[in-house]
Amino acid sequence: MTELANIDQKQPGKRLRESSYDRSGGNKDYFTLEAGKTLTVFDHQEPGKINHIWMTMVGLSGDEAYLYRKIVLRMYWDDEEEPSVEAPIGDFFGMGHGITKNFVSAPFQMAPEDGQALNCYLPMPFKKARIEVEDQATSDLKFYFYIDYVALDEVTNPMRFHAQWHRELTKDAANGNEKNNAEFEFGGKNLAGQDNYVILDAKGSGQYIGTNLNIHNLRFTQKWNWYGEGDDMIFVDGDKTPTLKGTGMEDYFNTSWCPTQEYNSPYFGIILGGGPNWSGKVTYYHYHIQDPITFDQSIKVTIEHGHANHRSDDYASTAYWYQDEPHQAFQPLLPVEQRLPLPDVIEPTDAETEPYFNYPN
């Protein structure tokens, strides 16, 4: 990998690019991505390594709500039949909730205007590679892209890049409505991670390099309503108790004290900070670029949804890792109607009492 310290050293291979430039020489520098169709944007049959991906898009008939949850990005390496990358496009590039927002990290960046320029700098070696984009929205899109890569004589690294999206409307594991607020937020015990939210469950040999986590607080109360008291628990190579155990959700994301301030750094940050009393939607990221978590047989990355899994909120995440192929087949991606975020504001009715957990029927 090229850094400032070795930028004066000539890199191996031939630098190439696939892009959506107008093949006629005009200025129609986009591909049309039709609703309900899949577009192949990269298909390379010789060894190489992708170093940078830039993408942006716009509806041909105007804006469409939650567009970035409706477009699906998939990547296939070395003639595999199952994708190694499958995620809604916005979530893959670092932020969920079906929206974009300017932010900067080392592997992912959403750049102006309003975060609609999607960038990834993670290296992706391959012997063969195919990247597809599927339009599960209701409108056709103008789809622009650069995929910058290096053609190589051979690729000796056996590990391939992977990314997987997950969403869950978490359920209170112990009848939160029957507790007082102190017991609800801090009571109970969870030693083995039962009922934790699962960020990644992978088999094989490789290394986990991080996640973005998107939470929508669905509890209505005037009481202390911090959503993130849950601990991270990571199980490596079949360990029954956590191999790595954390002290709180915000601590795993290298922040502190129930944060609401937005903050970007190369490896961790808060893109979306939420509203009063920790209400609404938030987005965190933590990328283990300097400290990847290696595994030889398996890894399970989990986090409590509230202490002892007392909270019932809307969780969605994208996990990123490298591993030797073959990888464990992914669970089927949720259909588009089950991927869409809930409305930003969900008001309780007069008949409802606090605390209240709102779920769609």
Backbone hydrogen bonds, N-H to C=O, Kabsch-Sander energy under -0.5 kcal/mol:
donor,donor_aa,acceptor,acceptor_aa,energy
6,N,3,E,-1.2
7,I,4,L,-0.8
9,Q,6,N,-1.9
14,K,151,A,-1.9
15,R,13,G,-0.5
16,L,149,Y,-3.3
18,E,147,I,-2.1
20,S,145,F,-1.6
23,R,21,Y,-0.6
25,G,22,D,-1.7
29,D,27,N,-1.8
30,Y,28,K,-0.9
31,F,143,F,-2.8
33,L,31,F,-0.6
33,L,141,L,-2.4
34,E,32,T,-0.7
36,G,135,D,-2.7
37,K,34,E,-2.3
39,L,133,V,-3.1
41,V,39,L,-0.6
41,V,131,I,-2.2
42,F,131,I,-1.3
44,H,129,A,-2.5
48,G,126,F,-2.5
49,K,150,V,-1.8
50,I,124,M,-2.3
51,N,148,D,-2.6
52,H,148,D,-1.5
53,I,120,C,-2.3
54,W,146,Y,-2.6
55,M,118,L,-2.2
56,T,144,Y,-1.9
58,V,142,K,-1.6
60,L,140,D,-2.7
61,S,140,D,-0.5
62,G,59,G,-1.2
67,L,64,E,-1.2
68,Y,98,G,-0.8
69,R,66,Y,-1.9
70,K,66,Y,-0.7
70,K,67,L,-1.1
71,I,67,L,-1.2
72,V,134,E,-2.4
73,L,87,A,-2.9
74,R,132,E,-2.6
75,M,85,V,-1.6
76,Y,130,R,-2.8
78,D,128,K,-2.6
80,E,77,W,-1.5
84,S,75,M,-2.6
85,V,75,M,-1.5
86,E,163,A,-1.9
87,A,73,L,-1.8
89,I,71,I,-3.1
90,G,68,Y,-2.2
91,D,68,Y,-0.6
92,F,88,P,-2.5
93,F,89,I,-1.8
94,G,91,D,-1.6
95,M,90,G,-2.0
99,I,96,G,-1.3
103,F,110,M,-2.2
105,S,108,F,-1.5
106,A,266,P,-3.4
109,Q,119,N,-1.9
110,M,103,F,-1.5
111,A,109,Q,-0.5
111,A,117,A,-2.6
116,Q,113,E,-1.7
117,A,111,A,-1.9
118,L,55,M,-2.9
118,L,116,Q,-0.8
119,N,109,Q,-2.3
120,C,53,I,-2.2
121,Y,107,P,-2.7
124,M,50,I,-2.3
126,F,48,G,-2.5
127,K,128,K,-0.5
129,A,44,H,-2.7
130,R,76,Y,-2.2
131,I,42,F,-2.4
132,E,74,R,-2.6
133,V,39,L,-2.5
134,E,72,V,-2.8
135,D,37,K,-2.6
136,Q,70,K,-1.4
136,Q,134,E,-0.9
141,L,33,L,-2.6
142,K,58,V,-3.1
143,F,31,F,-2.9
143,F,141,L,-0.6
144,Y,56,T,-2.7
144,Y,142,K,-0.5
146,Y,54,W,-2.5
147,I,18,E,-2.7
148,D,52,H,-2.6
149,Y,16,L,-2.2
150,V,49,K,-2.1
151,A,14,K,-2.7
152,L,47,P,-1.9
160,R,323,Q,-2.9
162,H,321,W,-2.8
163,A,84,S,-1.9
164,Q,319,A,-1.8
165,W,86,E,-1.3
166,H,317,S,-2.6
168,E,315,Y,-2.9
170,T,168,E,-1.1
170,T,313,D,-2.0
173,A,309,N,-2.7
175,N,172,D,-0.5
178,E,175,N,-1.7
179,K,176,G,-1.6
184,F,180,N,-2.6
185,E,181,N,-2.5
186,F,182,A,-2.4
187,G,183,E,-1.9
196,N,193,G,-1.9
197,Y,303,I,-2.6
199,I,197,Y,-0.6
199,I,301,V,-2.8
200,L,301,V,-1.7
202,A,299,I,-2.7
204,G,297,Q,-3.5
206,G,295,F,-2.5
207,Q,322,Y,-2.8
208,Y,293,I,-2.7
209,I,320,Y,-2.5
210,G,320,Y,-0.7
211,T,286,H,-2.1
212,N,318,T,-1.4
213,L,284,Y,-2.3
214,N,316,A,-3.3
215,I,282,V,-1.7
216,H,314,D,-2.3
217,N,215,I,-0.5
217,N,280,G,-3.0
220,F,356,Y,-1.7
221,T,219,R,-0.7
233,M,302,T,-2.4
234,I,244,L,-2.7
235,F,300,K,-2.9
236,V,234,I,-0.5
237,D,298,S,-2.9
239,D,236,V,-1.5
243,T,234,I,-1.8
244,L,234,I,-2.1
246,G,232,D,-2.9
249,M,228,G,-1.2
249,M,230,G,-0.8
250,E,228,G,-0.7
252,Y,248,G,-2.1
253,F,249,M,-1.3
254,N,251,D,-1.9
255,T,250,E,-2.9
263,Y,270,I,-2.1
265,S,268,F,-0.7
269,G,285,Y,-2.0
270,I,263,Y,-2.6
271,I,283,T,-1.9
272,L,283,T,-1.2
274,G,281,K,-0.5
275,G,279,S,-3.0
278,W,275,G,-1.2
279,S,276,P,-1.1
280,G,217,N,-0.6
282,V,215,I,-2.5
283,T,272,L,-2.0
284,Y,213,L,-2.6
285,Y,269,G,-2.1
286,H,211,T,-2.4
287,Y,267,Y,-3.4
288,H,209,I,-1.4
288,H,286,H,-0.5
289,I,287,Y,-1.9
293,I,208,Y,-2.1
294,T,292,P,-0.7
295,F,206,G,-2.6
299,I,202,A,-2.3
300,K,235,F,-2.4
301,V,200,L,-2.6
302,T,233,M,-2.1
302,T,300,K,-0.6
303,I,197,Y,-2.2
304,E,231,D,-2.5
306,G,304,E,-1.1
309,N,306,G,-2.4
310,H,307,H,-1.3
311,R,305,H,-2.2
314,D,216,H,-2.1
315,Y,168,E,-2.8
315,Y,313,D,-0.7
316,A,214,N,-2.0
317,S,166,H,-2.8
318,T,212,N,-1.6
319,A,164,Q,-2.7
320,Y,210,G,-2.5
321,W,162,H,-2.1
322,Y,207,Q,-2.6
323,Q,160,R,-1.9
324,D,205,S,-2.6
325,E,158,P,-0.7
328,Q,203,K,-0.5
338,Q,335,P,-1.7
339,R,335,P,-0.7
339,R,336,V,-1.1
340,L,336,V,-1.0
347,E,345,V,-0.5
352,E,349,T,-1.4
356,Y,220,F,-0.9
358,N,218,L,-1.2
358,N,356,Y,-0.5
359,Y,357,F,-0.6
